[in-house]
Amino acid sequence: MEIDKTNISELKKIRVLQETFDKSMKILESHIAESITNKEKLNSIKSDLKEANEKFLEAERCLDDLKVDLENPSS
């Protein structure tokens, strides 16, 4: 009888451990998925910033050319 109570108690402990493990795995999976999403967003932002920087540099060159043209009119 004592052995049965011990076995039942151990089984309950194992079930609790299994449930806790399962919850932890779900949280881990969620965090991994969130990290992947964040990495993709960061890569997209990086690409957008690179493109914006290229456009800014082009605009800066155009302004420099305009400044030179205004300073040296070819009348």
Secondary structure, DSSP 8 states (H G I E B T S, - for coil): -HHHHHHHHHHHHHHHHHHHHHHHHHHHHHHHHHHHHHHHHHHHHHHHHHHHHHHHHHHHHHHHHHHHHHHS---
